[in-house]
Amino acid sequence: MTFDFMLPYYGDVQLMQDAVRSILAQTDPDFRLVVIDDGKEPDVPGWFEQLGDDRVHYTRNEQNVGITKNFQKCVRLSEADYVVIMGCDDLLHPRYLETVRGIIGAHRGVGMVQPGVEVIDGDGRVTQGLADNTKQRLYSPQVKGRRLMGGEELAASVLRGNWLYFPSIAWRGEVLRKVNFRDDYSVIQDLALVIDLLEGGEEMVIDNSTTVFQYRRHAVSESSLQAFSGTRFVEAERYFSAVAERMDARGWPKAARAARFHSASRLHALTMLPAHCAADTRTVPAPWRSTCSPPARTEPAPQETD
């Protein structure tokens, strides 16, 4: 059974190097690492060359293609039986591959594996903020140890609230390459991929018995809040509306209801409102814009004069 770690890279050089080191430190050394650089940092190619590890394959895009195209390229260039599309600032525990290989060995041919994850902040400290508390307490299925899920049950669960940690998932390469990421989504493409695979009959093993992946969640800065425009939620509304119709047509009514309600996306939008209001109400999605708008000022009635 072969494994590819695909690393779409853009951003902080040090964090990327830490991610690479965590891959190379695996107790199971049988893997290939493919880095697809979508940036222009001058020292990065030389750093990979000096690694001197023939398991590592580095390539740089001639021009910036953006996150979705780079993800799609990762899928196309993958070759292994199982593929991990890891975030370039995330970290693996040394036994990640050993653990995931064991899970797949016990569930031959499974389409997806969600292993145990802990969240770290920008400085590498284990943390748990509102988003992750919500994921775990409200949306994630209560799994103690290991559980196989699929079909409408899993579709309804992730459409209600996407509790998965996408960069930690191991995907069966054959079906991943057949489906790939959709062109028409830029921020919800991971959820769309999972639903596409579930519709194709794939299943997922959720294993919480051992923590093997560190997912980095950075503090939200003022500048990133301003960049985090309401278009994210517009895209989500478009996706959930379309997927609800597909779930109805498939005869998955619980999944269709979850898609129409998609409470997690709405809650996420609401948690972002104060920051959006402080920055610029024009970035707030239309359904909530009135929440941020100051009350209309009532002018005093004109005084009658004699």
C-alpha positions in Angstrom: 0.0 0.0 0.0 1.6 3.3 -1.2 1.2 6.8 0.3 1.6 10.3 -1.1 1.8 13.4 1.0 0.8 16.2 -1.4 1.8 19.7 0.0 0.3 22.7 -1.8 2.5 25.5 -0.6 2.0 29.3 -0.4 2.9 31.5 2.5 5.2 31.3 5.5 8.5 29.6 4.7 9.3 28.6 8.3 5.9 27.0 8.9 6.2 25.1 5.6 9.7 23.8 6.5 8.3 22.6 9.9 5.5 20.8 8.1 8.0 19.1 5.8 10.2 18.1 8.7 7.2 16.5 10.5 6.5 14.4 7.4 10.2 13.3 7.1 10.1 12.3 10.8 7.5 9.6 10.3 8.2 6.3 12.0 6.9 4.6 8.8 9.4 5.8 6.1 7.5 4.4 3.1 6.0 7.4 1.4 6.4 10.0 -1.3 6.2 13.8 -0.6 5.3 16.1 -3.5 5.5 19.9 -2.8 3.8 22.2 -5.3 5.0 25.7 -4.7 2.5 28.4 -5.8 4.7 31.3 -4.6 8.0 33.0 -5.4 10.1 32.9 -2.2 13.7 32.8 -3.6 15.3 30.5 -1.1 12.7 27.7 -1.2 13.9 25.7 -4.2 17.5 25.6 -2.7 16.2 24.4 0.7 14.5 21.4 -0.9 17.5 20.6 -3.0 19.8 20.5 0.1 17.4 18.0 1.8 18.9 15.2 -0.3 16.0 12.9 0.2 14.8 11.1 -2.9 11.3 10.7 -1.4 10.8 14.4 -1.8 9.7 15.9 -5.1 9.5 19.7 -5.4 8.0 21.7 -8.2 7.2 25.4 -8.6 4.3 26.8 -10.6 5.4 29.1 -13.4 2.7 31.6 -12.2 0.4 31.8 -9.2 -2.7 29.6 -9.9 -4.5 30.0 -6.6 -5.7 27.5 -4.0 -8.3 25.6 -5.9 -6.1 25.1 -9.0 -3.2 24.1 -6.8 -5.3 21.6 -5.0 -6.5 20.1 -8.3 -2.9 19.9 -9.4 -2.0 18.0 -6.3 -4.7 15.5 -7.0 -3.6 15.1 -10.7 0.1 14.6 -9.7 -0.7 12.0 -7.0 0.0 8.4 -7.8 -0.3 6.4 -4.6 -3.0 4.1 -3.2 -3.7 6.7 -0.5 -3.2 10.5 -0.6 -3.0 13.2 2.1 -3.3 16.8 0.9 -1.7 18.4 3.9 -1.8 22.1 4.9 1.6 23.8 4.5 1.5 25.0 8.1 0.1 21.9 9.8 2.2 19.2 11.5 2.1 15.5 11.7 2.8 13.5 14.8 5.6 10.9 14.1 3.1 8.0 14.1 0.6 9.6 11.7 1.4 7.3 8.7 1.9 4.2 10.9 -1.5 4.8 12.5 -3.4 5.5 9.3 -1.8 2.6 7.5 -3.1 0.4 10.4 -6.6 1.8 10.1 -6.7 1.2 6.4 -5.4 -2.4 6.9 -8.4 -3.0 9.2 -10.8 -1.4 6.7 -9.6 -2.5 3.2 -10.6 -0.2 0.4 -12.1 2.5 2.6 -12.5 5.8 0.8 -11.5 8.2 3.5 -9.8 8.2 6.9 -10.3 11.0 9.5 -7.7 10.4 12.2 -7.4 12.0 15.6 -6.6 15.8 15.4 -5.6 18.5 17.9 -5.6 22.2 17.1 -2.6 24.4 17.5 -2.2 28.2 17.3 0.2 30.2 15.3 3.0 29.6 17.8 2.4 25.8 17.9 0.5 25.7 21.3 -2.4 23.3 21.6 -5.6 25.4 21.8 -9.3 25.2 21.3 -11.4 28.2 20.3 -15.0 28.7 19.5 -14.9 27.1 16.0 -13.4 23.9 17.3 -15.5 23.7 20.4 -18.6 24.0 18.2 -17.3 21.3 15.9 -16.7 18.9 18.6 -19.7 19.6 20.9 -22.5 20.3 18.4 -21.6 18.7 15.1 -19.0 15.9 15.4 -20.5 12.4 15.9 -19.7 11.1 19.4 -17.1 8.5 18.4 -15.1 6.7 21.1 -12.3 4.8 19.4 -13.2 4.0 15.8 -16.3 4.1 13.6 -17.2 3.5 9.9 -19.7 6.0 8.5 -21.1 6.7 5.0 -24.1 7.3 2.9 -26.9 9.7 4.1 -25.8 9.4 7.8 -22.4 11.0 7.1 -23.7 13.4 4.4 -26.3 14.8 6.8 -23.7 15.1 9.6 -21.2 17.1 7.6 -23.8 19.2 5.8 -25.3 20.2 9.2 -21.8 21.3 10.3 -18.5 20.4 8.7 -16.6 19.0 11.6 -13.9 17.3 9.5 -10.3 18.5 9.4 -9.6 18.3 5.7 -5.8 18.4 5.7 -5.6 15.4 8.0 -7.7 13.1 5.9 -6.2 10.2 3.9 -8.1 9.7 0.6 -8.2 6.6 -1.5 -6.2 7.8 -4.5 -8.1 6.1 -7.2 -11.5 7.7 -6.3 -9.9 11.0 -5.4 -8.3 11.3 -8.9 -11.6 10.3 -10.5 -13.6 13.0 -8.7 -11.1 15.8 -7.9 -12.1 19.3 -6.6 -14.8 21.2 -8.3 -13.9 24.4 -10.3 -16.8 26.4 -9.1 -16.0 26.6 -5.4 -13.0 28.3 -3.7 -13.7 28.1 0.0 -16.1 25.2 0.4 -14.3 22.8 -2.0 -13.3 20.3 0.8 -16.9 19.7 1.9 -18.0 19.4 -1.8 -15.4 16.8 -2.4 -16.5 14.7 0.6 -20.2 14.9 -0.5 -19.2 13.9 -4.1 -17.4 10.8 -2.7 -20.2 9.8 -0.5 -22.6 10.0 -3.4 -20.2 7.7 -5.2 -20.6 5.1 -2.4 -17.4 5.8 -0.5 -17.2 5.5 3.3 -15.1 7.1 6.0 -13.4 5.7 9.1 -13.4 8.2 12.0 -10.7 7.3 14.5 -10.4 9.3 17.7 -8.3 6.7 19.6 -5.0 8.4 19.0 -4.1 12.0 18.1 -1.7 12.0 15.2 -2.3 15.4 13.4 -1.9 19.0 14.5 -4.2 21.4 12.6 -3.0 25.0 12.8 -5.6 27.7 13.3 -4.2 31.2 13.3 -5.6 34.1 15.3 -7.7 36.3 13.0 -6.0 39.6 12.4 -7.8 42.8 11.5 -6.4 42.6 7.9 -7.5 39.1 7.4 -11.0 40.0 8.8 -11.2 42.7 6.2 -10.2 40.2 3.5 -12.6 37.7 4.8 -15.5 39.1 2.9 -19.1 38.1 2.7 -18.5 36.3 -0.6 -17.6 33.2 1.5 -21.1 33.0 2.7 -22.6 33.8 -0.7 -20.7 30.8 -2.0 -21.9 28.6 0.9 -25.5 29.6 0.2 -25.1 28.7 -3.4 -23.6 25.3 -2.6 -26.1 24.3 0.0 -29.0 25.2 -2.2 -27.7 23.1 -5.0 -26.7 20.1 -2.9 -30.1 20.1 -1.1 -31.7 19.4 -4.5 -29.2 16.6 -5.2 -29.9 15.0 -1.8 -33.6 15.2 -2.5 -33.2 13.6 -5.9 -31.0 10.8 -4.3 -33.7 10.1 -1.7 -31.6 11.3 1.3 -34.2 13.6 3.0 -32.2 14.1 6.2 -29.2 15.3 4.3 -31.4 17.6 2.2 -32.8 19.1 5.3 -29.4 19.6 6.8 -28.2 21.3 3.6 -31.1 23.7 3.6 -30.6 24.6 7.3 -26.8 24.4 7.4 -26.7 25.8 10.9 -22.9 25.7 11.2 -22.4 28.1 8.3 -25.0 30.4 9.7 -23.5 30.3 13.2 -20.0 31.0 11.7 -21.4 34.0 9.8 -23.0 35.3 13.0 -19.7 35.0 15.0 -18.0 37.1 12.3 -20.5 39.9 12.4 -19.0 42.0 15.1 -15.6 42.2 13.3 -17.3 42.8 10.0 -19.4 45.6 11.5 -16.3 47.2 13.0 -14.5 47.1 9.7 -17.0 47.8 7.0 -20.7 46.9 6.8 -20.4 46.6 3.0 -18.5 43.2 3.5 -21.4 41.8 5.5 -23.7 39.3 3.6 -27.0 40.9 2.7 -29.2 38.8 5.0 -27.4 40.1 8.1 -26.5 43.6 7.0 -29.3 45.2 8.9 -27.8 43.7 12.1 -24.7 45.9 11.7 -26.4 49.0 10.4 -26.8 51.8 13.0 -30.4 52.7 13.7 -31.8 55.3 11.5 -31.4 58.8 13.0 -34.8 60.4 13.6 -34.7 64.1 12.8 -36.6 66.3 15.2 -39.9 67.5 13.8 -39.7 71.1 12.5 -41.0 73.7 15.0 -44.0 75.6 13.9 -43.4 79.3 13.9 -45.9 82.1 14.3 
